[in-house]
Amino acid sequence: MSGINDFVAKFATVNGSGSASANSIFAKTLFRMGIPVSPKNIFPSNIQGLPTWYEVRVSEAGYLARRDGIDLMVAMNPQTFKEDLAEIVPGGWLFYDSSLPRVWPRDDITVLGVPIAEMCAAKWRDPRQRQLFKNIVYVGALAALLEIDMDVLRQTIADQLKGKEKLVAANMEAIELGRAYAAKHFDCPLPIRVRAAQGAKGKIMVSGNDAAGLGAIYAGATVCAWYPITPSTSLAEAFEKYAKRLRTTKDGKRLYGIVQAEDELAAIGVAIGGGWNGARAFTATSGPGISLMSEFLGLAYFAEVPVVLFNIQRGGPSTGMPTRTQQSDVLSCAYASHGDTKHVLLFPANPTECFSMGAEAFDLAERLQTPVIVMSDLDIGMNDWVTEPFAWDDAKVHDRGKVLSAEQLENFKELKGKDWGRYQDVDGDAIPYRTLPGTHPTKGAFFTRGTSHDENARYTEDGRIHARVLDRILRKFETAASLVPKPQVTTRDKGGKTGLIYFGANTPAVHEALEALEREGVRVNALRLKAFPFTREVLDFCAAHECIFVVEQNRDCQMRSLLMTEADVPGTKLIAANSYDGMPMTAAFVRGAVLKELRPAKAAAE
Amino acid sequence: MSYIAKPSAHHPALPRNAIGFTRRDYEGSMSTLCAGCGHDSITAALIEACFEMDLPAHRIAKVSGIGCSSKAPTYFLSRSHGFNSVHGRMPSVTTGANIANRDLIYIGVSGDGDTASIGLGQYCHAVRRRVNMTYIVMNNGCYGLTKGQFSATNDKESPSKKGEANPFESIDLCQLAIQLGAGFVARSFSGDKNQLIPLIKAAISYKGFAFLDVISPCVTFNNHPSSTKSFDYVRAHNLASENTLDYVEPKEEITVDYAEGTSAAIAMHDGSRLVLHKLDGGHDPRDADAAIMAIRSNDAKGRIATGLLYVNEEQQDMHDILATSERPLNEVPMAELCPGSKALDGINARFR
């Protein structure tokens, strides 16, 4: 199936060796040639010396899920030669630094040896240059082998090194070194090669964390508190980068405040304090941080304080696999904190949605006066995705929710027919009116607390009042179900009884798999979840289908459980299709899971 | 009597302050703490200080953690918003609130368990960040709400009500505050109103992190004669004061002549001044090393150094450090915060 603009190249290197920037130059160049690519960085929880990989799937058809089976392995790390060799498909290519020639124990692949270290040693004297340019030399060799557009490559390097023009020339020399060697010694180009295409035209290539940080800027967030944790760190850093550029006044003052907190407890405490005081406030974290923030999430839920939390999920439990991806915080986030709590969750599927949902989360949090958790993950958050450009409607008005001004407090009774009370359901949507500190000299002050309180925010130990308040907050969750983004339903089989529910980073794998299945005559309707609580459309989809695959990345089928508990879907019709090895899901996995159930004979034969 | 709702009527002749409010306007609901609790005296001092300073109550935000002390904000300033957060986390909530609106006055109320145990980390980092707030610890050396366990500020060897000696070293929050760079550090005693009220006023006027450790005996669990946090013990050993202090409001003139060398006037950010009267053997509170020495040397002699222990007249607060706009962030219109679609075109271009 591999061929022109359709293959997977993998770079096996040592982390801290400077390979990351060379690899991203490679991917960006193909993207700029208009070819859809999906680079996946498979990196260790380490700074220097351990194996790291960079997989680039090239797909003119626009299939951007990870794909097993490597067509071209750039094997630059002796530590992993054995496993890297094993991953190459029969008929594939192995590219390596042949300064120390070796015999590769496979006769079904083509070995491409380039004496990179020798060439670099001859060309440069500085040991650091010798090391760093090794990476650029292999990109140069690939340029010949894959027939990469040299003008685009040169421009990409120039852009990457903006402000360091001297380095551009040196890098281009390294490119030329590799290119010339490959052109002379190999039969270029290889059958797998690239050519200019249209699939990526008009798109952008960006990571979800960068997009989400920008979304928070567009949402008008002014308070950000965070604690460093992979893979969420780059989200707060992106917010800071954009805030410096877009939120600094002419006199050098900042229209934002960022706190790198002492831990995740403080990070969410700061965000809740900011939300309570009328600023749009957020934090970003990952699994262990969610555990630490749980108590505060319960406070914000019960005291009804808006706050936005970005959870960039990684492999759990415990410290787990900090640099691998998972969707294993679905339940811990849906029900974070002790007691009866439920939280609004949003599930972006790509960086474009990290931007738009990241912004929307703030509207929902303020409208609903509750925490909203944006459930991204390492794959979306830290990898560069080819995705639709960010869009913003200037006519859009930020929904600041029910916050009373001094004037509205004065006239509340005339306007609403009853006295104001912090937790009174005046409008029948179970969302009360809140006031901010400092608003009015004599009206609107109240005591925010996590202890049980009545509709006027007074402490109570009256169990009937306690239950009444909890019931209203539950009704507020029903209101939430009418406000959160609706799912995306794809009907391939009108009236058909087989469905599939998926969300987040699995989207490309599911789309590819369902198209492949359709070509094989297996038509499956699909619903992509975008939010919890589940909207009417989710309930309807579940009612309309008798056999529903639930595709997710965790061991315990957490979304399946949530559908059973919160949408009353019988477990007998929900078929788990779950992986949890920390790698982004492949279309082959999804297809296999569906076939195993629907065409067991075929699945077994394969 | 705590179950009785406090009547809101008051005598028409009650004195009013410069902005037209009576003391009653600064009160809160009826205290539910034990009769005689030191915390109620601190509450009364807070009410008095805010009344005398003519502060508009709605421009004050009260934030607390969990415990007897943290219940106290209900009992003063009912016209202020309050936030009774989670145990030990008052500092972070106050930090966030302060970033959102720098124009309010923030009074953080905490206890010794809330600050010195579960919240020690947050306390330290709020000090480091120079959050512009008045941080009051109502310090009774024990956990009241859970019935008298030792807290981390209970002095070593000081016994529980049952007579068991505390085997662990105590944490001195004032020394810690000075070491971490707090700009204003004072210790007082709930039973010494004359000392406490000016200190509260000065702490509120101070721009930066102001810390007040107020020894506040727990009448139910830690007021036995052998406890170093009992009324009798503190009265007998209180070195009131290391230095005495007058708080002079911005509107007042300094009318008294102070003898050269024995007093110093310190200007506060809001135009008020502190006039310090140096007693024999007292230290210069602008000297952090001397302040720590005063605490430690008195402690070694079994004495409690109270009063203004340390003040840094030139502290930058968190907003100075963060270079935030002078306008409260929660008042900046969305139109100024959201860069709009045009800026987005440029951003998209960088990702092509």
Chai-1 contact restraints between the chains, C-beta under 6 A:
chainA,res_idxA,chainB,res_idxB,connection_type,confidence,min_distance_angstrom,max_distance_angstrom,comment,restraint_id
A,I204,B,N348,contact,1.0,0.0,6.0,A-B,restraint_1
A,I204,B,F351,contact,1.0,0.0,6.0,A-B,restraint_2
A,I204,B,R352,contact,1.0,0.0,6.0,A-B,restraint_3
A,M205,B,F351,contact,1.0,0.0,6.0,A-B,restraint_4
A,V206,B,F351,contact,1.0,0.0,6.0,A-B,restraint_5
A,Y218,B,C338,contact,1.0,0.0,6.0,A-B,restraint_6
A,G220,B,M334,contact,1.0,0.0,6.0,A-B,restraint_7
A,G220,B,L337,contact,1.0,0.0,6.0,A-B,restraint_8
A,G220,B,C338,contact,1.0,0.0,6.0,A-B,restraint_9
A,T222,B,L329,contact,1.0,0.0,6.0,A-B,restraint_10
A,V223,B,G96,contact,1.0,0.0,6.0,A-B,restraint_11
A,V223,B,I99,contact,1.0,0.0,6.0,A-B,restraint_12
A,V223,B,A100,contact,1.0,0.0,6.0,A-B,restraint_13
A,L246,B,P339,contact,1.0,0.0,6.0,A-B,restraint_14
A,K253,B,S325,contact,1.0,0.0,6.0,A-B,restraint_15
A,R254,B,A323,contact,1.0,0.0,6.0,A-B,restraint_16
A,R254,B,T324,contact,1.0,0.0,6.0,A-B,restraint_17
A,L255,B,S325,contact,1.0,0.0,6.0,A-B,restraint_18
A,L255,B,V332,contact,1.0,0.0,6.0,A-B,restraint_19
A,G257,B,I99,contact,1.0,0.0,6.0,A-B,restraint_20
A,G257,B,L322,contact,1.0,0.0,6.0,A-B,restraint_21
A,G257,B,T324,contact,1.0,0.0,6.0,A-B,restraint_22
A,E262,B,G121,contact,1.0,0.0,6.0,A-B,restraint_23
A,E262,B,H125,contact,1.0,0.0,6.0,A-B,restraint_24
A,A266,B,S92,contact,1.0,0.0,6.0,A-B,restraint_25
A,A266,B,Q122,contact,1.0,0.0,6.0,A-B,restraint_26
A,G269,B,R89,contact,1.0,0.0,6.0,A-B,restraint_27
A,G269,B,S92,contact,1.0,0.0,6.0,A-B,restraint_28
A,G269,B,V93,contact,1.0,0.0,6.0,A-B,restraint_29
A,V270,B,S92,contact,1.0,0.0,6.0,A-B,restraint_30
A,V270,B,T95,contact,1.0,0.0,6.0,A-B,restraint_31
A,V270,B,G96,contact,1.0,0.0,6.0,A-B,restraint_32
A,A271,B,G96,contact,1.0,0.0,6.0,A-B,restraint_33
A,G273,B,V93,contact,1.0,0.0,6.0,A-B,restraint_34
A,G273,B,G96,contact,1.0,0.0,6.0,A-B,restraint_35
A,G273,B,A97,contact,1.0,0.0,6.0,A-B,restraint_36
A,G274,B,G96,contact,1.0,0.0,6.0,A-B,restraint_37
A,G274,B,I99,contact,1.0,0.0,6.0,A-B,restraint_38
A,G274,B,A100,contact,1.0,0.0,6.0,A-B,restraint_39
A,N277,B,A97,contact,1.0,0.0,6.0,A-B,restraint_40
A,N277,B,A100,contact,1.0,0.0,6.0,A-B,restraint_41
A,N277,B,N101,contact,1.0,0.0,6.0,A-B,restraint_42
A,N277,B,N330,contact,1.0,0.0,6.0,A-B,restraint_43
A,G278,B,N330,contact,1.0,0.0,6.0,A-B,restraint_44
A,A279,B,A100,contact,1.0,0.0,6.0,A-B,restraint_45
A,A279,B,L329,contact,1.0,0.0,6.0,A-B,restraint_46
A,A279,B,N330,contact,1.0,0.0,6.0,A-B,restraint_47
A,E295,B,V86,contact,1.0,0.0,6.0,A-B,restraint_48
A,L299,B,V86,contact,1.0,0.0,6.0,A-B,restraint_49
A,P389,B,N348,contact,1.0,0.0,6.0,A-B,restraint_50
A,F390,B,L344,contact,1.0,0.0,6.0,A-B,restraint_51
A,F390,B,N348,contact,1.0,0.0,6.0,A-B,restraint_52
A,W392,B,S341,contact,1.0,0.0,6.0,A-B,restraint_53
A,W392,B,L344,contact,1.0,0.0,6.0,A-B,restraint_54
A,D394,B,G340,contact,1.0,0.0,6.0,A-B,restraint_55
A,D394,B,S341,contact,1.0,0.0,6.0,A-B,restraint_56
A,H398,B,M334,contact,1.0,0.0,6.0,A-B,restraint_57
A,P437,B,A61,contact,1.0,0.0,6.0,A-B,restraint_58
A,P437,B,H81,contact,1.0,0.0,6.0,A-B,restraint_59
A,P437,B,L104,contact,1.0,0.0,6.0,A-B,restraint_60
A,G438,B,H58,contact,1.0,0.0,6.0,A-B,restraint_61
A,G438,B,R59,contact,1.0,0.0,6.0,A-B,restraint_62
A,G438,B,L104,contact,1.0,0.0,6.0,A-B,restraint_63
A,P441,B,H58,contact,1.0,0.0,6.0,A-B,restraint_64
A,A445,B,R79,contact,1.0,0.0,6.0,A-B,restraint_65
A,A445,B,S80,contact,1.0,0.0,6.0,A-B,restraint_66
A,A445,B,H81,contact,1.0,0.0,6.0,A-B,restraint_67
A,F447,B,T74,contact,1.0,0.0,6.0,A-B,restraint_68
A,F447,B,G82,contact,1.0,0.0,6.0,A-B,restraint_69
A,T448,B,F83,contact,1.0,0.0,6.0,A-B,restraint_70
A,R449,B,N84,contact,1.0,0.0,6.0,A-B,restraint_71
